[in-house]
């Protein structure tokens, strides 16, 4: 049985695309998924009236690598010094063979 953790991020679209390409091939990443849409929350740049383009990045990682990958994700998304997004960790996932 293997242990995995799901990490997610809500950020501006261009940052999400860049981070997806960076993180999807990182050591410990099992699965990466990017979905884009529009959001009225968090973002100062609003291309569509009250809404801005957003990205939701979901990454499933080996639990032993999660802390390093969360740090790398925050750096890739420019969230270490900025406040234009969220990174969150979900409950641990178990894979049974």
Secondary structure, 3 states (H helix, E strand, C coil): CEEEEEEEEEEEHHHHHHHHHHHCCCCCEEEEEEEEEEECCCCCCCCECCEEEEEEEEEEEEHHHHHHHHHHHHHHCCCCCCCCEEEEEEEEEEECC
